Amino acid sequence: ANGNVYADPPEKLLVKTGNKSYQILPRLKPYIDAAEQELVILSPYFVPGRQGTEYLVELAKRGVRVRILTNSLSSTDVSIVHAGYARYRKALLRGGVELYELNKVTEQHERDAVKQAKIGASKSSLHAKAFAVDRQTAFIGSLNLDPRSVVQNTEIGVIIQSQEIAAMISDGFDNNIDRVAFRLGL
């Protein structure tokens, strides 16, 4: 399959945080903009902000089925990130975006281990950062859809033009979502 690698340059950490020329997300946006039928997003840390919320709602309004899987409060290892996400849930749901949260309880000792920087101590099973557009295009990388990843961290990922790979992401979502997550509703 054809693919393109996108990465934030290390200099990103030295420039003003609003400088989008150093951010990976604006280079991925055209692929998402191209969605006509479906967008599936997997992001352990998902904080869309006001602009991201408006953008995803606009996609849904134009007929794109937008489905997002993120961690629930009980499965995340960083509860403050979940608090940042929670404030956008109602607007996303009202706008037609489907939200799913991983239905797994992360034990207190696992959360404590993460806080103590014990790498690999968390058993939270949602770590994938990916999206699929119309079962044609896939993104797999390190980018969480939250401000820290977009603005501060240096991230990398690959866009793959492959029906097979994009369908694997979407079909995996379809075939497993009811077993591993709960769907939010108003």
N, C-alpha and C positions, 0 to 999 in steps of 0.2 A: 504494500500500500504506500501511497505517497504521504509524506508527513513533513511538517515544519516544526523545528524546535524554537521555542521562544524562551528568553531568559531576561531577568532584570540584571543590568550591569552592577557589579559591586559598588560602583561610584554612587549608586542610588542612596546609599547611607550617608553621603556627604552633601547631597543637594537638598534644597528646600522640599518639604514633603509634598507640596502641591504640584510639583513638576512631573506631569504625566508622561513626558518623554522617557522617563526612567522606569516606568511601570509596565508590567506585562499585560494587565487587564485591558487597556485600550487597544492593544494589538490582537486580543482574543475577541473583542466585542463584535467585529464584523462577521465572525462565524455565527455568533448568537443572533445578531441582527437578521441573518439569512433564514432563521427558523420560520417555517410556514405551517408546520403541523404539531411539532412536539419538541420540548426541551426538558431533558432529565438532568438534574443536578445532584451530585453527591458532594457534600461539604461538611466535615465534622464540626467546623466552626463557621457558622453562617450568620453574619450580621450585615444585612443588605443596606442599611442606612436609608435615609429618605429617598435619595436619588435611585438607588438600586431597587427599592420597593416600587417606586413609580415606574421604573423601566420594566420590571417583571409584570406588573399589572397591565401595562400597555401591551406587552406581548400577548397576555391572556385575552385582552379586549379585542385584539385583532385576530383571534381564533387559534392561537398557539396553545396547546395543552402544556402548561408549565407544572412540573412535579419536582419537588425538592425533598431530599432526605438529609436530615441532620441529626445530631445527638439530642436526646431528651435531657432534661435536667438530671434525671437519675443515671444517665449513661455517660455524661460528659465528665472530663477530668478538670475542666476549668469552668466553674459555675458562673463566673463573672461574664464570660462570653455568652452563655445562655441568657443571662439577664439582658445583655445588649440586643440579642436576637428577639427575645420575647416581646419587646415593645413594638415590633413590626408585624407580628403574627396576624392580628385582626385586620390590618389594612391589606395584607397579602391575601388572606382568606376572602375578605369582602370583594377583592379585585379578581377573584377567580383562580388564584394560584393554589395548587394542592400542596399541602405541607404534611410531611411524615416525620416522625421522630423515633429514633431507635429505641426499642423497648427492651433495654437491658439495664440492670442495676449494677453500677460500679460500686464496689464495697469501699467503705471509709478508708481502710488500710491501703487500698489501691490509690485513692485520691491523695492520701498523705504521702505515699511513696513518690508520686509525681511531683508534689510540692517540694519534696526534698531532692529533686533532680535525679531520681533513680530511673534512668532511661529504661524503657521497656517494662516497667513495673505495672502499668495500667493494662487491664484486660478488656478495656472498651473496644468493641469490635469495629466501630466505624472509624476508619482512618483514611479511606480512599478519598481522593480529590479528583473528581472527573465530571464531565458533562457529555451528553450526546445530543446532537441536533438532527431531527428528522431521520434518525437511524441511518445517517449518511456520513456524519462527521463526529469525531470523538476528540475529547481533550483528556489527557491524563498527565498529572503533574503534582507539584507541591503546593499549589495555590489554594488556600482556603478563601472563601468569599466573605472576608471580614476586613475591616480597615487596617488592622495590623499587617496582614499578609500583603494587601494591595499597596499600602503606603510605606511601611517600614522594612519588612523582610525582603530579602532577595529570593526570588522564586524562579522556578523553571518548569517547563512542561512541553508536551508535544501535541500538536494538532494532527490528527490522522484522518485522511480522506478514505474511509473504508466502511462500506455497508456492513461487513461482517463484524468488525470491532465495535462500531456504533450500536449495532443491533444487539451485540453481547451485553453492552451496558444497559440498554433499554429493556431487553428481555430478562436480564438478571433482576432488574428492578421489578418488572411485572411479575415474575415467577416467585419472588421472595418477599415482597414488601408486606404482604398480609401476615407473614410468619415472624418477621423481625421488627416490625414497626407498627405504630398506631397512626391513623390518619386524624389530623386535627380538624375540628369543625367549629362553627359558631353556635 
